[in-house]
Each structure stands twice: as structure tokens, then as C-alpha cells.
Amino acid sequence: MDRKELENKVIELVAVSYNRDASELSTETNFKEELKGASVQMVALVAEIENELDATITLQDAAACTTIGDLVNLVEEEM
């Protein structure tokens, strides 16, 4: 999977976990400022990433990500 495909897949997973339209999201989307999600949504997102992308990331590392792009970088390192 190339970088662009990975970005699109992570955006898709974020959209599902945060109940948003993927077209509204980008790698620049800020989790705290724009998505304002509850921790349970991040837990669901981490589980989906592990299931869909076979990348093991910790909830703590994922929660430390400021933007979707930061999360993509984290997932890419673990693949």
C-alpha cells in the first residue's frame, strides 16, 4: 500500500469512528480542534486500524497524534 492509499484508508477509518463524511477530512484535520471526539471514538479507531491495516499501535500513541497526518505517520511506521 502506498502513502496515498494509506492516507485515504486512515481518513476513511477516522470518518467511520467519528461519524463524519470522509470528504470533510484531510491529513491536516486536527483531532482535538476539529473532531472533538470522545476517548471511546479513539479506542474504536485504534481497533479498526489494527483490524483493517494489520498495524499494532497503542491507544496512548494514537491519542498523542495532533492531526490525521500524524496518525498516518504512526501507522506507516508500524506496518
C-alpha positions in Angstrom: 0.0 0.0 0.0 1.5 3.3 -1.0 1.3 6.5 1.1 -1.7 8.0 -0.6 -3.7 4.8 -0.3 -2.8 4.6 3.4 -3.8 8.3 3.9 -7.2 7.5 2.2 -7.8 4.4 4.3 -6.9 6.1 7.6 -9.2 9.0 6.7 -12.0 6.5 5.9 -11.5 4.8 9.3 -11.5 8.2 11.1 -14.7 9.2 9.3 -16.4 6.0 10.5 -15.1 6.2 14.0 -16.0 9.9 14.4 -19.2 9.7 12.4 -18.0 12.2 9.8 -18.1 12.4 6.0 -14.6 11.4 4.7 -14.8 14.2 2.1 -14.7 16.7 5.0 -11.4 15.2 6.3 -7.8 15.5 5.3 -4.4 14.8 6.7 -4.4 18.3 8.1 -7.6 17.7 10.2 -6.9 18.3 13.9 -8.4 15.7 16.2 -8.9 17.9 19.2 -9.9 21.2 17.5 -12.0 19.8 14.6 -13.2 16.4 15.5 -13.7 17.0 19.3 -14.2 13.2 19.8 -14.5 11.3 23.0 -11.9 8.8 24.0 -14.2 6.0 23.1 -14.0 7.1 19.5 -10.2 6.9 19.5 -10.4 3.4 21.1 -12.7 2.4 18.2 -10.4 4.0 15.7 -7.3 2.1 17.1 -9.2 -1.2 16.9 -10.3 -0.5 13.3 -6.7 0.4 12.3 -5.5 -2.9 13.8 -8.2 -4.9 12.1 -8.1 -3.2 8.7 -4.4 -2.4 8.3 -2.8 -5.1 10.5 -0.7 -2.4 12.3 -0.4 -2.5 16.0 -0.5 0.9 17.6 -1.1 1.9 21.2 -4.0 4.0 22.3 -1.6 6.3 24.0 0.4 6.8 20.8 -2.7 7.4 18.7 -4.2 9.8 21.2 -0.9 11.8 21.1 -1.4 12.5 17.4 -2.5 16.0 16.7 -3.7 15.5 13.1 -4.8 12.7 10.9 -1.5 13.1 9.1 0.4 12.4 12.4 -1.7 9.2 12.8 -0.9 8.2 9.2 2.8 8.6 10.0 2.4 6.4 13.1 0.5 3.7 11.2 3.1 3.8 8.4 5.9 3.2 10.9 4.1 0.1 12.3 3.3 -1.5 9.0 
